[in-house]
């Protein structure tokens, strides 16, 4: 087990089983978005820091990849136990640095633990197939083999879950792994790596490198890194994809989203309204699965608008550790202002703001980045608030003639991350399944969040790459198949 070498008030790197300070001259404060309190400081890593992590990862890979697969998954079993034992502490820390509610933070961590559980099944996931007598007297087998050092660059909105979309699968399949978490909320990653250190991974197998743009570029350009995973905005995802691919790396880059809900006149409207509000406002709307455009059949449009406004208006805005809070703080003052600008744009474009949360005040937290739920009605396809990802507690309602028109609206979007349909009709559900162009689809569920044993989909400008996060897709990403052909003429 390592000894912590970093300043207790700062967030350090974890390289070759040791905590150490980043050597760059830049860094930033880690601030509680609900209070404005400075929690810590994170220093940014240099190319030399990244190179050190890669070299140590390559060294660890030589022996780690040769260990039996049963041996490789044992630290994951231990990590699962440690995460469960410390989930409340992790959730509280996550709330303090991100702003979401305690329930949302704990749910996020539970999703991450599910990925650790799934990766413990690597002995099955690594199997690639065997055919006897593939040709006369020839048997043929496909064998998955790890490749080396992989890295992931993860976003601020799910600092506990998204690293676990990648890390467990990378190491269980025999690779070594480097995480570069968001510099906005790195404390959760720091605590996660303290538990990783306790779980018993060999030095150099799992490493943490903090930093910003220059650190990411050093990862993308380093010859010793075989592949990079990324989750973030679409412009950055596209840049990551292009630069990593140009450097000969495997790359999976999850981009932004503009997700839709379609509500049929056959739906349970009250249920659909509750789930729609939850989808749009959970985590303050700062998630790529937020469904923030709702296409409603005209025959039930007015009734549905009233239901949504009533439910959204009952949401309590406050500190994420307050048990009464439904909507927490946004990550930074700058991001809060960006979301407010989108609300003003919607007003200027002619949508009707039927619930205005811009004047919200949270007693005792005057320095927090708070914005109450904002609901627009009569949104049209050409509006900015209908086309661009807002990443805040903003919801738009749009009347459509029928479910088919609603599907056409969502398919016209540049994004294809997720969509939901609320209906009482099996025929409508089947058409939605066949016609909707998004990677994650749900019927009568507000959020199309796949379990860990299915991949996390994404299409169009929501994803750049071939193989997605989670489950078998990410195992294929982290391994290469060798085809072994065997013939014994005298057999």
Secondary structure by P-SEA (a helix, b strand, c coil): cccccccccbbbbbcccccccccccbbbbbcccccccccbbbbbbcaaaaaaaaaaaaaaaaccccccccccaaaaaaaaaaaaaaaaaaaaaaaaaccccaaaaaaaaaaaaaaaaaaccccccccccccccccccbbbbbbbbbbcbbbbbbccccccccccccaaaaaaaccccccccccccaaaaaaaaaaaaaacccccccccccccaaaaaaaaacccccbbbbbccaaaaaaaaaaaaaacccbbbbbbbbbbbbbccccaaaaaaaaaaaaaccccccccccccbbbbcccaaaaaaaaaaaaaaaccccccccccccbbbcccaaaaaaaaaaaaaaaaacccccccccccccccccccccccbbbbcccccccccccccccccbbbbbbcccaaaaaaaaaacccccccccccccaaaaaaaaacccccccccccccccccccccccccccccccccccccaaaaaaabbbbbbbbbcccc
